[in-house]
Amino acid sequence: MQFCDECGSLMHTEGDTWVCRSCENEEPRESQAEAAMATREGQRDDGAPAVADATQGSTETMQEPCPADDCDSDRAYYEMMPKPGGSYEVRLLTCVECGHKWRET
């Protein structure tokens, strides 16, 4: 699987090129890198991907129950983010009590 460096969307192959499904960005294919994608041998675990933090620069909250099992807060910070190449936005939420993060589409 290859993701676009420009917008983060999934890319597909066209001959010797990766082409983004959203923004039409093109990147050359590398056979050695693709061979490493097909097996777990030799790959490293970089940990969980970074998740956008809805609390950055946001002081607005909304009434939204936290989905975390051990939290009964009903308030969350929120931030609206455009979906890559999309026609709508995604609301990123962060619980004001426990810091749990989730998204609402």
C-alpha positions as CSV (number, residue, x, y, z in Angstrom):
1,M,0.0,0.0,0.0
2,Q,1.3,3.5,-0.9
3,F,-0.1,6.7,0.5
4,C,0.2,10.1,-1.2
5,D,2.8,12.5,0.3
6,E,0.7,15.5,-0.8
7,C,-2.7,14.6,0.7
8,G,-2.4,11.3,2.5
9,S,-4.9,9.4,0.3
10,L,-4.4,5.8,-1.0
11,M,-2.5,5.6,-4.3
12,H,-2.8,3.0,-7.1
13,T,-0.3,1.9,-9.7
14,E,-0.3,2.8,-13.4
15,G,2.7,1.1,-15.0
16,D,5.9,2.4,-13.3
17,T,4.1,5.2,-11.4
18,W,2.0,5.5,-8.2
19,V,-1.0,7.8,-8.8
20,C,-3.1,9.4,-6.1
21,R,-6.8,8.7,-6.2
22,S,-7.6,12.1,-4.8
23,C,-5.2,14.8,-6.0
24,E,-3.6,13.0,-9.0
25,N,-0.1,13.4,-7.6
26,E,2.3,11.0,-9.2
27,E,5.4,9.3,-7.7
28,P,7.8,6.8,-9.2
29,R,7.6,3.1,-8.2
30,E,10.6,1.6,-6.4
31,S,10.8,-2.2,-6.8
32,Q,13.0,-2.7,-3.7
33,A,10.6,-0.6,-1.5
34,E,7.6,-2.5,-2.8
35,A,9.2,-5.9,-2.2
36,A,9.6,-4.8,1.5
37,M,5.9,-3.9,1.6
38,A,4.9,-7.5,0.7
39,T,6.5,-9.2,3.7
40,R,6.9,-8.5,7.4
41,E,10.5,-9.6,7.3
42,G,12.9,-6.7,7.6
43,Q,10.1,-4.2,8.4
44,R,10.3,-2.0,11.5
45,D,7.5,-0.9,13.8
46,D,7.4,2.8,14.0
47,G,4.5,2.7,16.5
48,A,1.1,4.1,16.2
49,P,0.6,6.9,13.6
50,A,0.2,10.5,15.0
51,V,-3.4,11.5,15.6
52,A,-4.5,15.1,15.1
53,D,-5.1,16.7,18.5
54,A,-8.4,18.6,18.5
55,T,-7.3,20.6,21.5
56,Q,-4.6,22.4,19.7
57,G,-5.7,26.0,19.4
58,S,-9.3,25.1,20.3
59,T,-11.1,26.2,23.4
60,E,-14.6,25.5,22.1
61,T,-16.4,22.5,23.5
62,M,-19.6,20.7,22.7
63,Q,-21.9,18.3,24.4
64,E,-20.7,14.9,23.2
65,P,-20.5,11.8,25.3
66,C,-17.0,10.3,25.5
67,P,-16.9,6.8,24.0
68,A,-14.1,5.6,26.3
69,D,-15.3,2.8,28.6
70,D,-13.9,4.2,31.8
71,C,-15.1,7.9,31.2
72,D,-18.5,9.4,31.7
73,S,-17.7,12.9,30.5
74,D,-20.2,14.5,28.2
75,R,-18.0,17.4,26.9
76,A,-15.4,17.4,24.2
77,Y,-13.1,19.9,22.4
78,Y,-13.7,19.8,18.7
79,E,-12.0,20.9,15.5
80,M,-13.3,20.6,11.9
81,M,-10.8,19.2,9.4
82,P,-11.3,18.9,5.6
83,K,-11.3,15.3,4.4
84,P,-8.3,14.8,2.0
85,G,-9.6,15.4,-1.5
86,G,-13.1,15.2,-0.2
87,S,-16.2,17.2,-0.4
88,Y,-17.0,17.3,3.3
89,E,-15.3,17.8,6.7
90,V,-14.6,15.5,9.6
91,R,-15.1,16.6,13.2
92,L,-12.1,15.6,15.4
93,L,-13.1,15.4,19.1
94,T,-11.0,15.2,22.3
95,C,-12.6,14.4,25.7
96,V,-12.1,17.3,28.1
97,E,-11.8,14.8,31.0
98,C,-9.7,11.9,29.9
99,G,-8.1,13.1,26.6
100,H,-9.6,10.3,24.5
101,K,-9.6,11.2,20.8
102,W,-12.2,10.1,18.2
103,R,-13.7,11.4,15.0
104,E,-17.2,12.0,13.9
105,T,-18.1,12.1,10.1
